[in-house]
Every structure is written in structure tokens, then in C-alpha cells.
Amino acid sequence: MARVAGRRRVAVLAVLTLLLAACGSTPTTADPEVTVTGGPGDAPTVTYLTPLTVESTHRETVWPGTGADLVDGGPVLIDFWLENATDASLVKESYSTSPTPRLLTEADLGTDLYETLRGQQVGARLLQVAPGGQGADYPTVTVLDVLPTRAVGEPRPQDPALPAVTVTEDGSPTLVPTGTPPPADLVVQPLLRGTGPQVGPGDVITVQYSGFAWEDGELFDASWSRGLPVSFLLSDVQAWAEGLVDQPTGSQVMLVVPPSYPLGVTDAEDLAGQTVVFVIDILATGTPEEASR
């Protein structure tokens, strides 16, 4: 009986050895070796060996954000760098044009980008490496920078002769009129002062804004109500071209615009002859030469 028991132990050991060998030989999916360099605000440099084989989507936080949490279903503003991982060719990027506004939904972003951005904070730089799909028939390497969707500068003293501005929880401003006659000239009043690049003459700017009637404080136009920031050539709006030059990105600026200026950003015909007040959050700025590349 002892000899039979010994044979059984040998058989069990042999089976275990085969199972362990089989487990050890099972292919594993390693994370792709992709290196991202470059500082905040700069276009990234992405390094990897091509062709890059990608079997499943890989996500990595290059550095975490320190700003506001992204809100599911809310606006998100991103700069991105997208490469074809087959040969490391650049497919598209936004650093030389304007950042891209989107809603943080799977419908607006697609499954991969939604999952990459969900739960992140403003200021984060993220890496996504994905196989083909969702519009691309090749593997992709994408770097994303999460930008603020509202001004984040330091508060500045407000002139008591001007309308009082407060902001709601989502960042959209409200205005309390003064009940006094409006000024005759364009007034530029910084409310928050940012620390980013300064707006240059004729820049392409990305902003959130609200427009109010001076007389009663009624809101007549707002990017906030449409959900997303907007980008346009600064020189297209005369009062903004004069009032926002040299203001740093991240600032919130009040412009009191007399009726001698065309409104430019709104089609509100019933405001003809009235003084209006714009409250503008400057989110990004860039030169038209960059935007045309």
C-alpha cells in the first residue's frame, strides 16, 4: 500500500508541474512602452518603437491635475496630440490652433476618450494608447492636456461705479446693474488676473462669456448657456480687440461697451443704441499664423 501511495504522489506532482508550465507559457499583454516628455502648455514629444502593437486600450496619467474635478456631462476643454502608432506620424493636434471643447459624455467623446478623461482634474496630462477602432483603422497614441473651462486667476478689486459681478457654482457670471448712467467710453475692468500667456493683437482666443444690458442687467447672450467655450479671431470684435489685448490667459475681464462699438459676437438687434457689459473668461490664446498651420 505504501508503494501505491508513493506512485500517486508522483502522479500528482507531475500534473502540477504540467499545469504550472502551461500557466507560465500563457501569453501576457504588456503595457506599451511609450514615453511622453514636454512641459505644461507645450506640445508633447512622444517616443516609442514602431510599429507599435496595441491589443487593448492603455491609459496612463503623465501628471495629475490640481484644478477642478471634471464633471460628468459638463464641459471639458482639451489640447491633444494624436499619432498613428504604426509609423509615429502625426494625425492631428490642437496646440498650434485652438483647444477643443467637448462635453464629458460617451456620446460626444467616444468610449475610449470618455473613459480616459472621466474622473480627472483640470491640469492633468494623460496618455492613451488604443487599437484601431472608433474611426481609425490603425493603432493610436494620444496625449491630452485638460484645460480650465473658467477663469482661475487672482481676484482684483472691483470699481464700485461699475456693475457688481458674482459667479454661480458652474462659473457663469451674474450682474447687478448700478442704476446710474453708463460711461461714454470703453471701460476695461479685470476681475480675475491669470498667469498665462498674454493676448496679442489679432490672436485667436478661446473664451467663455456673458453679455448683459447696462440698464437693467438683463442677460442677452452667453456661451455658458450653450455649454461650451468658443474660439474666434479677436480682431473680429472691435471692442474686445481693444479691451483684451495684453490680458493674460486665466483672467476674467469686464468690458463696458458704449453703443458706438459694434457688438460683434451677438445678433441682438434690440440692443442698438444701448451700452452693454461683457464678462469674459480668457481660457486660451494663439496667433493666427499658428492656427493656419
Buried (B, 14 or more C-beta within 10 A) or exposed (E): EEEEEEEEEEEEEEEEEEEEEEEEEEEEEEEBEBEBEBEEEEBBEBEBEBEBEBEEBBBBEBEEBEBBEBEEEBBBBBBBBBBBBBEBEEBEBBBBBBBBBBBBBBEBBBEBBBBBBBEBEBBBBBBBBBBBBEEBEBBBBBBBBBBBBBBBBEEBEBEEEBBEBEBEEEBBBBBEBBEEEBBEEBBBBBBBBBEBBBBBEBBBBBBBBBBBBBBEBEBBBBBBEEEBBBBBEBBEBBBBBBBBBEBBBBBBBBBBBBBEBEBBBBEBEEBEEBBBBBBBBBBBBBEBEEBEE
